[in-house]
Amino acid sequence: MPFILIWRRLARLTIRTPTVKFFPSYDFRPTRLSCKDRPMNEPITLNDRMERLERGRNQWRFAVVVMLLVGALTFLAGSSASKQAVVDVLRAERYIVVDAKGRTMIDIGVGKNGTPVMDFNDHNGKRRIVVGFMDPAVPSISLLDTEGHERIGLKLHPEMGPSLGVVGPNRNLRSLLGLSQDGSSTLGLLDKDGNVIISIGVDPEGSGAFRLRQKDGKVIFQAPSRP
């Protein structure tokens, strides 16, 4: 086939390439010379069309490379953020949890005796619950009134065993429930001055006892009675 016919067929070809929507401000379609760029009487040659096709291919390659780089950076940033979100060990001397108004609600730290302590505050910022140690060997939970005084205390002594005490407004113990290491349990009711008035107990063998005292400590009734 004569070369002139091949050239004419190629001249009638139209290359259609869709515009990439990822970059609205840039058109990746091959550039076409306008009437201002080329004289009216100068025909479009095969070299011109090949040059346009090559420019279009280069533009598409640039777009693909950019998209691959953006995807890789996004993946690396996501994986790095996920690794940073997981903390195996968090070390501090004190932690404070506040509410939406900035008021301290929970305070976790180390007490004066060198043991851990955790305080829970009410909506007025007053300490109402304390979880910690009376000393290094006695863990305790204390419920406080609005004045900050302990009213209920739960303690576990290594030698005396567990105990639950209720304290009066004058900070004196009014009732005490305990369990000794030998298995005996005791309930004591005290007056406002801290004197035991009523005591009820069960010994390790399962026998019960009841004792009633006067304010001065004198026993006025007990069961079973002494032989």
DRENFISE-448801 format. One record per atom (N, C-alpha, C): residue in one letter; atom name; x, y, z. Coordinates in Angstrom, 3 decimals. Last residue first. Example, Ala and Ser with C-alpha at 12.3 -4.5 7.8 and 13.67 -1.06 7.14 Angstrom:
<pts>
code:site:c1:c2:c3
S:N:12.850:-2.250:7.080
S:CA:13.670:-1.060:7.140
S:C:12.900:0.030:7.870
A:N:13.190:-5.690:7.800
A:CA:12.300:-4.500:7.800
A:C:13.200:-3.300:7.800
</pts>
This chain:
<pts>
code:site:c1:c2:c3
P:N:-20.095:-21.639:134.373
P:CA:-20.383:-22.712:135.352
P:C:-20.038:-22.253:136.769
R:N:-21.711:-18.823:132.831
R:CA:-20.497:-19.461:133.305
R:C:-20.825:-20.538:134.335
S:N:-24.295:-19.242:130.390
S:CA:-23.784:-18.719:131.654
S:C:-22.532:-19.457:132.065
P:N:-23.955:-18.839:126.816
P:CA:-24.329:-19.599:128.023
P:C:-23.668:-19.012:129.283
A:N:-24.782:-15.610:127.868
A:CA:-25.290:-16.954:127.564
A:C:-24.316:-17.591:126.578
Q:N:-25.074:-12.980:130.237
Q:CA:-24.309:-13.704:129.245
Q:C:-24.923:-15.085:129.051
F:N:-25.349:-9.807:131.746
F:CA:-25.997:-11.008:131.224
F:C:-25.073:-11.639:130.208
I:N:-23.707:-7.918:132.747
I:CA:-24.981:-8.106:133.451
I:C:-25.756:-9.308:132.922
V:N:-20.386:-7.109:133.276
V:CA:-21.270:-8.010:132.568
V:C:-22.543:-8.188:133.393
K:N:-19.100:-3.833:133.222
K:CA:-19.566:-4.955:134.039
K:C:-20.570:-5.787:133.259
G:N:-18.424:-1.548:131.841
G:CA:-17.812:-2.793:131.432
G:C:-18.249:-4.000:132.216
D:N:-19.803:0.729:132.367
D:CA:-18.510:0.586:133.026
D:C:-17.815:-0.717:132.694
K:N:-22.148:0.267:131.014
K:CA:-21.229:1.264:130.486
K:C:-19.839:1.143:131.093
Q:N:-22.582:-3.353:131.034
Q:CA:-22.946:-1.986:131.374
Q:C:-21.896:-1.029:130.819
R:N:-23.055:-5.948:128.578
R:CA:-22.311:-5.225:129.588
R:C:-22.938:-3.869:129.873
L:N:-23.766:-9.175:127.495
L:CA:-24.286:-7.817:127.640
L:C:-23.574:-7.146:128.806
R:N:-23.102:-11.725:125.163
R:CA:-22.699:-11.045:126.390
R:C:-23.180:-9.596:126.363
F:N:-23.267:-14.967:123.856
F:CA:-23.856:-13.632:123.894
F:C:-23.480:-12.991:125.219
A:N:-22.129:-17.511:121.636
A:CA:-22.067:-16.841:122.926
A:C:-22.645:-15.438:122.784
G:N:-22.103:-20.797:120.095
G:CA:-22.364:-19.374:120.140
G:C:-22.305:-18.816:121.548
S:N:-19.899:-23.167:118.607
S:CA:-20.728:-22.778:119.763
S:C:-20.864:-21.262:119.798
G:N:-18.122:-23.941:116.649
G:CA:-19.500:-23.702:116.266
G:C:-20.416:-23.336:117.414
E:N:-15.446:-24.116:117.163
E:CA:-16.205:-25.364:117.224
E:C:-17.667:-25.191:116.852
P:N:-14.573:-21.443:117.118
P:CA:-14.210:-22.330:116.004
P:C:-14.972:-23.648:115.998
D:N:-17.483:-19.534:118.291
D:CA:-16.124:-20.051:118.401
D:C:-15.826:-21.010:117.264
V:N:-19.124:-16.595:117.742
V:CA:-19.186:-18.022:117.444
V:C:-17.749:-18.524:117.447
G:N:-20.689:-13.851:119.517
G:CA:-19.609:-14.551:118.859
G:C:-19.890:-16.012:118.635
I:N:-21.510:-10.579:120.375
I:CA:-22.026:-11.877:119.939
I:C:-20.912:-12.575:119.184
S:N:-21.880:-8.029:122.712
S:CA:-20.960:-8.822:121.888
S:C:-21.581:-10.183:121.623
I:N:-22.622:-4.788:123.699
I:CA:-23.140:-6.100:123.302
I:C:-22.101:-6.780:122.433
I:N:-20.822:-2.779:124.462
I:CA:-22.031:-3.019:125.246
I:C:-22.589:-4.402:124.948
V:N:-17.675:-1.429:124.596
V:CA:-18.428:-2.558:124.061
V:C:-19.600:-2.841:124.984
N:N:-17.206:2.055:124.191
N:CA:-17.284:0.918:125.103
N:C:-18.149:-0.182:124.495
G:N:-17.120:4.421:122.753
G:CA:-16.266:3.335:122.332
G:C:-16.246:2.142:123.245
D:N:-18.933:6.354:123.316
D:CA:-17.605:6.534:123.893
D:C:-16.650:5.404:123.532
K:N:-21.267:5.504:122.252
K:CA:-20.625:6.638:121.598
K:C:-19.231:6.911:122.125
D:N:-20.914:1.862:122.443
D:CA:-21.601:3.132:122.676
D:C:-20.797:4.268:122.055
L:N:-20.931:-0.957:120.169
L:CA:-20.288:-0.055:121.108
L:C:-21.125:1.204:121.317
L:N:-21.127:-4.328:119.454
L:CA:-21.847:-3.056:119.394
L:C:-21.329:-2.170:120.510
G:N:-19.523:-6.895:117.579
G:CA:-19.547:-6.045:118.761
G:C:-20.260:-4.739:118.482
L:N:-19.259:-10.126:116.596
L:CA:-19.967:-8.892:116.318
L:C:-20.043:-8.098:117.611
T:N:-17.000:-12.567:115.410
T:CA:-17.470:-11.725:116.498
T:C:-18.168:-10.502:115.946
S:N:-15.871:-15.929:114.820
S:CA:-16.429:-14.665:114.332
S:C:-17.052:-13.905:115.490
S:N:-13.082:-18.132:114.472
S:CA:-14.150:-17.566:115.294
S:C:-14.568:-16.212:114.738
G:N:-10.874:-18.980:113.034
G:CA:-12.194:-19.323:112.543
G:C:-13.336:-18.788:113.366
D:N:-8.382:-18.112:113.697
D:CA:-8.752:-19.446:114.177
D:C:-10.144:-19.880:113.743
Q:N:-8.303:-15.528:112.746
Q:CA:-7.583:-16.540:111.985
Q:C:-7.950:-17.950:112.433
S:N:-11.607:-14.055:113.035
S:CA:-10.238:-14.321:113.452
S:C:-9.614:-15.414:112.608
L:N:-13.547:-11.571:111.789
L:CA:-13.324:-13.009:111.669
L:C:-11.859:-13.269:111.976
G:N:-15.912:-9.024:112.833
G:CA:-14.600:-9.553:112.502
G:C:-14.564:-11.061:112.430
L:N:-17.489:-5.997:113.014
L:CA:-17.677:-7.386:112.624
L:C:-16.335:-7.929:112.180
L:N:-18.539:-3.425:115.089
L:CA:-17.395:-4.095:114.483
L:C:-17.742:-5.559:114.235
S:N:-19.699:-0.112:115.732
S:CA:-19.957:-1.543:115.526
S:C:-18.792:-2.149:114.768
R:N:-18.508:2.312:116.395
R:CA:-19.804:1.987:116.983
R:C:-20.187:0.524:116.786
L:N:-15.619:4.237:117.001
L:CA:-16.151:2.999:116.447
L:C:-17.440:2.621:117.167
N:N:-15.782:7.764:116.650
N:CA:-15.581:6.596:117.492
N:C:-16.240:5.383:116.851
R:N:-16.366:10.093:115.324
R:CA:-15.187:9.338:114.883
R:C:-14.829:8.200:115.821
N:N:-18.770:11.219:115.832
N:CA:-17.662:11.695:116.650
N:C:-16.379:10.919:116.406
P:N:-20.462:9.774:114.154
P:CA:-20.094:11.147:113.769
P:C:-18.930:11.704:114.566
G:N:-19.021:6.364:114.164
G:CA:-20.026:7.390:114.414
G:C:-19.558:8.775:114.006
V:N:-18.220:3.692:111.977
V:CA:-17.766:4.768:112.846
V:C:-18.857:5.821:112.970
V:N:-17.993:0.275:111.598
V:CA:-18.851:1.435:111.344
V:C:-18.517:2.486:112.397
G:N:-15.870:-2.213:110.102
G:CA:-16.232:-1.317:111.190
G:C:-17.085:-0.155:110.720
L:N:-14.872:-5.404:109.540
L:CA:-15.713:-4.348:108.980
L:C:-16.202:-3.486:110.132
S:N:-11.988:-7.416:108.938
S:CA:-12.908:-6.723:109.844
S:C:-13.642:-5.631:109.093
P:N:-9.907:-10.403:108.661
P:CA:-10.716:-9.316:108.099
P:C:-11.654:-8.715:109.139
G:N:-7.059:-10.944:110.915
G:CA:-8.061:-11.328:109.942
G:C:-8.855:-10.138:109.435
M:N:-4.901:-10.567:112.573
M:CA:-6.235:-10.511:113.180
M:C:-7.331:-10.917:112.213
E:N:-2.709:-10.822:110.778
E:CA:-2.787:-11.636:111.991
E:C:-4.189:-11.690:112.575
P:N:-3.093:-9.131:108.565
P:CA:-2.476:-10.457:108.351
P:C:-2.579:-11.368:109.560
H:N:-6.271:-7.599:108.144
H:CA:-5.020:-7.652:108.901
H:C:-4.404:-9.038:108.751
L:N:-8.110:-5.779:106.145
L:CA:-7.650:-7.164:106.203
L:C:-6.278:-7.181:106.869
K:N:-11.068:-3.739:106.387
K:CA:-9.631:-3.946:106.485
K:C:-9.322:-5.431:106.567
L:N:-13.287:-1.209:105.773
L:CA:-13.073:-2.637:105.546
L:C:-11.575:-2.867:105.482
G:N:-15.248:1.227:107.349
G:CA:-13.925:0.765:106.965
G:C:-13.859:-0.747:106.856
I:N:-17.185:4.111:107.357
I:CA:-17.186:2.661:107.170
I:C:-15.803:2.251:106.682
R:N:-16.355:6.695:107.878
R:CA:-17.568:6.203:108.535
R:C:-17.709:4.692:108.418
E:N:-13.807:9.077:108.106
E:CA:-14.144:7.695:107.788
E:C:-15.368:7.261:108.588
H:N:-14.403:12.414:107.055
H:CA:-14.144:11.464:108.134
H:C:-14.584:10.063:107.712
G:N:-15.054:14.432:105.295
G:CA:-13.798:13.745:105.081
G:C:-13.442:12.759:106.159
E:N:-17.516:15.511:105.428
E:CA:-16.463:16.225:106.162
E:C:-15.104:15.562:105.997
T:N:-19.146:13.749:104.159
T:CA:-18.851:15.001:103.461
T:C:-17.781:15.830:104.151
D:N:-17.504:10.587:104.970
D:CA:-18.642:11.491:104.904
D:C:-18.227:12.779:104.207
L:N:-16.041:7.718:103.306
L:CA:-15.952:8.944:104.083
L:C:-17.232:9.763:103.953
L:N:-14.993:4.429:103.433
L:CA:-16.045:5.319:102.940
L:C:-16.105:6.524:103.865
S:N:-12.107:2.558:102.610
S:CA:-12.774:3.461:103.538
S:C:-13.812:4.296:102.808
I:N:-10.370:-0.398:102.584
I:CA:-11.296:0.418:101.798
I:C:-12.096:1.255:102.789
S:N:-7.006:-1.759:102.807
S:CA:-8.250:-1.229:103.372
S:C:-9.049:-0.481:102.323
P:N:-4.293:-3.957:103.762
P:CA:-5.104:-3.269:102.741
P:C:-6.444:-2.856:103.327
V:N:-1.589:-4.046:105.594
V:CA:-3.032:-4.033:105.877
V:C:-3.762:-3.263:104.768
A:N:1.132:-3.774:105.261
A:CA:0.611:-5.145:105.346
A:C:-0.897:-5.199:105.532
P:N:1.887:-1.066:105.214
P:CA:2.253:-1.929:104.086
P:C:1.648:-3.322:104.110
D:N:-1.196:0.289:106.529
D:CA:0.256:0.162:106.561
D:C:0.618:-0.836:105.470
M:N:-3.580:0.719:105.225
M:CA:-3.348:1.385:106.501
M:C:-1.863:1.378:106.822
F:N:-3.787:1.246:101.735
F:CA:-3.221:0.438:102.813
F:C:-3.130:1.282:104.076
G:N:-6.640:1.735:99.656
G:CA:-5.198:1.766:99.854
G:C:-4.757:0.808:100.945
V:N:-9.142:3.800:98.642
V:CA:-8.667:2.420:98.517
V:C:-7.158:2.452:98.646
V:N:-11.721:5.827:99.660
V:CA:-10.264:5.686:99.648
V:C:-9.936:4.193:99.617
I:N:-14.280:8.056:98.851
I:CA:-13.857:6.654:98.893
I:C:-12.337:6.617:98.782
R:N:-14.460:10.840:98.966
R:CA:-15.510:10.044:99.600
R:C:-15.148:8.560:99.701
R:N:-13.297:14.120:98.804
R:CA:-12.911:12.720:98.810
R:C:-13.931:11.903:99.586
K:N:-15.031:16.513:96.866
K:CA:-14.614:16.018:98.171
K:C:-14.330:14.527:98.104
G:N:-16.096:17.626:94.586
G:CA:-14.655:17.547:94.683
G:C:-14.144:17.051:96.017
N:N:-18.755:17.449:94.267
N:CA:-18.264:18.681:94.888
N:C:-16.749:18.677:95.057
H:N:-19.210:14.930:93.346
H:CA:-19.383:16.020:92.390
H:C:-18.942:17.369:92.942
D:N:-16.533:13.120:95.067
D:CA:-17.910:13.323:94.643
D:C:-17.989:14.524:93.703
N:N:-13.590:11.086:94.342
N:CA:-14.249:12.300:94.813
N:C:-15.696:12.362:94.333
F:N:-11.507:8.541:95.373
F:CA:-12.658:8.856:94.530
F:C:-13.375:10.061:95.140
D:N:-8.082:7.615:95.420
D:CA:-9.165:8.410:95.989
D:C:-10.245:8.652:94.940
M:N:-5.775:5.174:96.130
M:CA:-6.668:5.671:95.090
M:C:-7.857:6.356:95.751
V:N:-2.376:4.356:96.772
V:CA:-3.663:4.829:97.273
V:C:-4.466:5.393:96.104
P:N:0.464:2.306:97.603
P:CA:-0.455:2.908:96.641
P:C:-1.775:3.299:97.287
T:N:2.827:3.370:100.168
T:CA:1.958:2.366:99.565
T:C:0.995:3.040:98.592
G:N:4.259:5.199:101.647
G:CA:4.930:4.540:100.536
G:C:4.121:3.465:99.857
N:N:2.900:6.638:103.473
N:CA:3.598:5.449:103.965
N:C:4.259:4.645:102.849
K:N:1.657:8.572:101.952
K:CA:2.789:8.974:102.787
K:C:3.570:7.774:103.305
G:N:0.865:6.970:98.738
G:CA:0.609:7.645:99.993
G:C:1.865:7.962:100.776
V:N:0.835:7.541:95.294
V:CA:1.520:6.850:96.379
V:C:1.316:7.656:97.654
G:N:-2.134:7.542:93.247
G:CA:-0.749:7.881:93.512
G:C:-0.167:7.003:94.607
I:N:-4.936:8.824:91.695
I:CA:-4.165:7.607:91.939
I:C:-2.709:7.996:92.136
D:N:-8.036:10.151:91.875
D:CA:-6.630:10.506:92.093
D:C:-5.882:9.237:92.506
I:N:-10.909:11.182:90.214
I:CA:-10.124:10.040:90.677
I:C:-8.668:10.476:90.759
M:N:-11.844:13.792:89.790
M:CA:-12.772:12.757:90.212
M:C:-12.055:11.531:90.773
T:N:-11.336:17.207:89.631
T:CA:-10.690:15.931:89.901
T:C:-11.703:14.950:90.458
R:N:-12.908:19.046:87.017
R:CA:-12.817:18.719:88.433
R:C:-12.196:17.337:88.618
G:N:-13.391:19.772:84.407
G:CA:-12.034:19.858:84.889
G:C:-11.862:19.543:86.357
K:N:-15.853:19.274:83.418
K:CA:-15.611:20.623:83.934
K:C:-14.215:20.787:84.516
A:N:-15.863:16.601:82.784
A:CA:-15.948:17.554:81.676
A:C:-15.668:18.990:82.118
D:N:-13.478:15.370:85.244
D:CA:-14.732:15.325:84.497
D:C:-14.714:16.387:83.413
V:N:-10.278:13.657:85.482
V:CA:-11.158:14.804:85.683
V:C:-12.429:14.623:84.873
V:N:-7.888:11.765:87.096
V:CA:-8.997:11.711:86.143
V:C:-9.959:12.837:86.479
I:N:-4.465:11.476:87.469
I:CA:-5.647:12.240:87.869
I:C:-6.677:12.173:86.750
Y:N:-1.726:9.707:88.737
Y:CA:-2.728:9.813:87.681
Y:C:-3.940:10.558:88.237
R:N:1.757:9.620:89.443
R:CA:0.400:10.031:89.819
R:C:-0.477:10.138:88.584
E:N:4.068:8.659:88.449
E:CA:3.951:8.692:89.902
E:C:2.533:9.036:90.343
A:N:4.064:6.298:85.715
A:CA:3.896:7.649:86.253
A:C:3.795:7.550:87.761
R:N:4.058:4.403:82.769
R:CA:4.677:4.646:84.062
R:C:4.494:6.107:84.470
L:N:2.668:1.896:80.968
L:CA:2.514:3.327:81.215
L:C:2.995:3.608:82.624
V:N:3.264:-0.512:78.536
V:CA:3.522:-0.098:79.919
V:C:3.424:1.415:79.997
D:N:2.179:-0.726:75.925
D:CA:2.322:-1.898:76.772
D:C:2.459:-1.521:78.235
V:N:-0.101:0.956:74.026
V:CA:0.990:1.163:74.972
V:C:1.042:-0.038:75.897
V:N:-1.201:1.693:70.897
V:CA:-1.096:0.594:71.855
V:C:0.131:0.830:72.717
A:N:-0.892:3.774:69.147
A:CA:-2.080:3.780:69.995
A:C:-2.031:2.708:71.066
Q:N:1.326:3.275:67.580
Q:CA:1.468:4.249:68.647
Q:C:0.280:4.229:69.582
K:N:0.251:1.483:65.744
K:CA:1.281:1.021:66.659
K:C:1.437:1.970:67.827
S:N:-1.535:3.133:64.387
S:CA:-2.065:1.999:65.136
S:C:-1.038:1.459:66.115
A:N:0.243:4.939:63.204
A:CA:-0.696:5.423:64.214
A:C:-1.258:4.290:65.044
S:N:1.553:3.224:61.395
S:CA:2.320:3.867:62.461
S:C:1.413:4.368:63.567
S:N:-0.546:2.522:59.707
S:CA:0.106:1.486:60.504
S:C:0.917:2.080:61.635
G:N:-1.149:5.076:58.629
G:CA:-2.145:4.324:59.400
G:C:-1.511:3.257:60.257
A:N:1.237:5.721:57.308
A:CA:0.756:6.576:58.401
A:C:-0.257:5.844:59.262
L:N:1.352:3.686:55.405
L:CA:2.398:3.778:56.418
L:C:1.952:4.633:57.591
F:N:-0.962:4.286:53.888
F:CA:-0.825:2.987:54.572
F:C:0.215:3.046:55.674
T:N:-0.299:6.839:52.924
T:CA:-1.484:6.648:53.768
T:C:-1.397:5.342:54.539
L:N:1.963:6.257:51.374
L:CA:2.093:7.130:52.540
L:C:0.911:6.977:53.477
A:N:0.762:4.635:49.400
A:CA:1.800:4.080:50.275
A:C:1.971:4.914:51.527
G:N:-1.035:6.444:48.193
G:CA:-1.532:5.244:48.864
G:C:-0.515:4.654:49.819
V:N:0.804:8.329:47.165
V:CA:-0.201:8.746:48.157
V:C:-0.740:7.542:48.910
L:N:2.196:6.689:45.333
L:CA:2.898:7.307:46.455
L:C:1.931:7.741:47.557
L:N:0.139:6.024:43.549
L:CA:0.817:4.967:44.293
L:C:1.550:5.526:45.504
M:N:-0.463:8.570:42.522
M:CA:-1.478:7.845:43.285
M:C:-0.859:6.722:44.098
V:N:1.976:9.176:41.222
V:CA:1.497:10.023:42.317
V:C:0.485:9.283:43.178
V:N:2.018:7.159:39.254
V:CA:3.080:7.219:40.268
V:C:2.637:8.029:41.469
V:N:-0.231:7.867:37.745
V:CA:-0.190:6.572:38.433
V:C:0.854:6.586:39.533
A:N:0.573:10.384:36.760
A:CA:-0.606:10.270:37.616
A:C:-0.597:8.966:38.403
F:N:2.812:9.657:35.170
F:CA:2.979:10.560:36.315
F:C:1.815:10.449:37.282
R:N:1.513:8.095:33.227
R:CA:2.500:7.491:34.110
R:C:2.727:8.352:35.347
W:N:-0.037:10.075:32.011
W:CA:-0.688:8.973:32.722
W:C:0.282:8.272:33.659
Q:N:2.020:11.618:30.879
Q:CA:1.124:12.205:31.874
Q:C:0.409:11.132:32.682
N:N:3.125:9.807:29.085
N:CA:3.940:10.309:30.196
N:C:3.074:10.908:31.292
R:N:0.984:9.496:27.330
R:CA:1.472:8.343:28.093
R:C:2.292:8.794:29.284
G:N:0.836:12.098:26.248
G:CA:-0.276:11.543:27.005
G:C:0.149:10.360:27.863
R:N:3.291:12.243:24.917
R:CA:3.021:13.151:26.039
R:C:1.886:12.631:26.897
E:N:2.869:10.267:22.965
E:CA:3.923:10.076:23.958
E:C:3.719:10.989:25.166
L:N:0.806:11.453:21.477
L:CA:0.579:10.176:22.152
L:C:1.619:9.935:23.242
R:N:2.153:13.701:20.468
R:CA:1.003:13.862:21.366
R:C:0.749:12.579:22.158
E:N:4.050:12.412:18.883
E:CA:4.510:13.229:20.006
E:C:3.382:13.454:21.002
M:N:2.417:11.218:17.006
M:CA:3.195:10.356:17.876
M:C:3.701:11.123:19.098
R:N:1.431:13.550:15.762
R:CA:0.514:12.659:16.480
R:C:1.282:11.720:17.414
D:N:3.810:14.568:14.670
D:CA:3.036:15.356:15.644
D:C:2.123:14.453:16.455
N:N:4.516:12.543:12.926
N:CA:5.390:12.825:14.078
N:C:4.660:13.626:15.148
L:N:2.534:12.821:10.989
L:CA:2.554:11.612:11.825
L:C:3.432:11.813:13.061
T:N:1.320:16.243:10.975
T:CA:2.113:15.123:10.497
T:C:2.005:13.939:11.450
I:N:-1.083:18.386:9.951
I:CA:-0.630:17.641:11.125
I:C:0.077:16.390:10.635
P:N:-0.187:21.103:7.629
P:CA:-0.886:19.861:7.983
P:C:-0.264:19.223:9.228
E:N:-0.639:24.532:7.576
E:CA:0.360:23.508:7.882
E:C:-0.340:22.230:8.322
N:N:-2.451:26.558:7.173
N:CA:-2.105:25.777:5.994
N:C:-1.080:24.696:6.264
M:N:-2.704:27.746:9.683
M:CA:-3.872:27.100:9.095
M:C:-3.472:26.173:7.956
P:N:-0.064:27.158:12.076
P:CA:-0.670:27.871:10.918
P:C:-1.774:27.043:10.286
R:N:-0.606:26.646:15.480
R:CA:-0.159:26.106:14.200
R:C:-0.810:26.895:13.070
D:N:-1.592:27.960:17.720
D:CA:-0.269:27.359:17.831
D:C:0.265:26.885:16.487
K:N:-4.127:28.801:16.973
K:CA:-3.157:29.846:17.268
K:C:-1.743:29.280:17.303
C:N:-5.493:26.454:16.712
C:CA:-5.219:27.198:15.480
C:C:-4.190:28.278:15.723
S:N:-3.839:24.187:19.030
S:CA:-4.961:25.002:18.554
S:C:-4.538:25.723:17.281
L:N:-2.771:20.914:19.565
L:CA:-2.429:22.256:19.138
L:C:-3.657:22.976:18.615
R:N:-3.565:19.120:22.426
R:CA:-3.797:19.303:20.983
R:C:-3.493:20.746:20.625
T:N:-2.249:16.852:24.825
T:CA:-2.421:18.244:24.380
T:C:-2.580:18.302:22.873
P:N:-4.051:14.130:26.180
P:CA:-2.960:14.641:25.337
P:C:-3.273:16.027:24.805
R:N:-5.456:14.622:29.456
R:CA:-5.611:14.245:28.049
R:C:-4.468:14.818:27.224
F:N:-5.378:15.417:32.051
F:CA:-4.320:14.520:31.609
F:C:-4.502:14.060:30.163
D:N:-5.874:18.443:33.501
D:CA:-6.402:17.572:32.456
D:C:-5.253:16.755:31.896
Y:N:-6.393:19.545:36.769
Y:CA:-5.410:19.188:35.752
Y:C:-6.008:18.182:34.788
S:N:-8.149:19.925:38.799
S:CA:-7.554:21.122:38.230
S:C:-6.571:20.817:37.107
P:N:-8.954:17.442:39.728
P:CA:-9.906:18.241:38.945
P:C:-9.258:19.419:38.248
F:N:-7.650:14.576:40.001
F:CA:-7.037:15.895:40.005
F:C:-7.910:16.820:39.154
F:N:-9.274:12.395:39.732
F:CA:-8.577:12.564:41.002
F:C:-7.949:13.945:41.118
K:N:-10.352:12.048:37.267
K:CA:-11.148:12.833:38.214
K:C:-10.436:13.070:39.536
V:N:-8.841:12.314:34.143
V:CA:-8.744:11.714:35.477
V:C:-9.421:12.620:36.484
T:N:-10.626:12.103:31.120
T:CA:-9.981:12.984:32.097
T:C:-9.988:12.325:33.474
P:N:-9.999:9.586:28.636
P:CA:-10.849:10.250:29.637
P:C:-10.011:11.081:30.593
T:N:-8.973:10.007:25.366
T:CA:-8.515:9.573:26.696
T:C:-9.322:10.308:27.744
R:N:-8.845:9.286:22.071
R:CA:-9.756:9.759:23.124
R:C:-9.313:9.159:24.459
I:N:-7.466:10.123:19.063
I:CA:-7.138:9.489:20.346
I:C:-8.011:10.108:21.424
T:N:-8.418:9.490:15.873
T:CA:-8.641:10.421:16.997
T:C:-8.399:9.658:18.293
L:N:-7.219:9.305:12.517
L:CA:-7.399:8.696:13.840
L:C:-7.550:9.778:14.898
R:N:-6.564:10.485:10.140
R:CA:-7.978:10.538:10.522
R:C:-8.222:9.912:11.902
A:N:-3.883:9.986:9.842
A:CA:-4.259:11.369:10.094
A:C:-5.703:11.483:10.552
L:N:-3.859:7.329:9.132
L:CA:-3.394:7.714:10.465
L:C:-3.813:9.127:10.818
R:N:-4.790:7.646:6.532
R:CA:-5.589:6.904:7.503
R:C:-5.167:7.246:8.936
R:N:-2.646:9.103:5.405
R:CA:-3.978:9.692:5.435
R:C:-4.859:8.969:6.455
W:N:-0.524:7.239:5.586
W:CA:-0.447:8.503:6.317
W:C:-1.813:9.139:6.451
I:N:-1.392:5.274:3.841
I:CA:-1.224:4.956:5.265
I:C:-1.221:6.227:6.092
L:N:-1.293:6.706:1.465
L:CA:-2.580:6.230:1.956
L:C:-2.500:5.892:3.440
I:N:1.455:7.216:1.200
I:CA:0.533:8.356:1.324
I:C:-0.811:7.923:1.851
F:N:2.613:4.736:0.757
F:CA:2.802:5.393:2.046
F:C:1.830:6.525:2.260
P:N:0.574:2.224:-0.847
P:CA:1.413:3.426:-0.902
P:C:1.469:4.108:0.450
M:N:0.870:-1.192:0.000
M:CA:0.000:0.000:0.000
M:C:0.894:1.225:0.000
</pts>
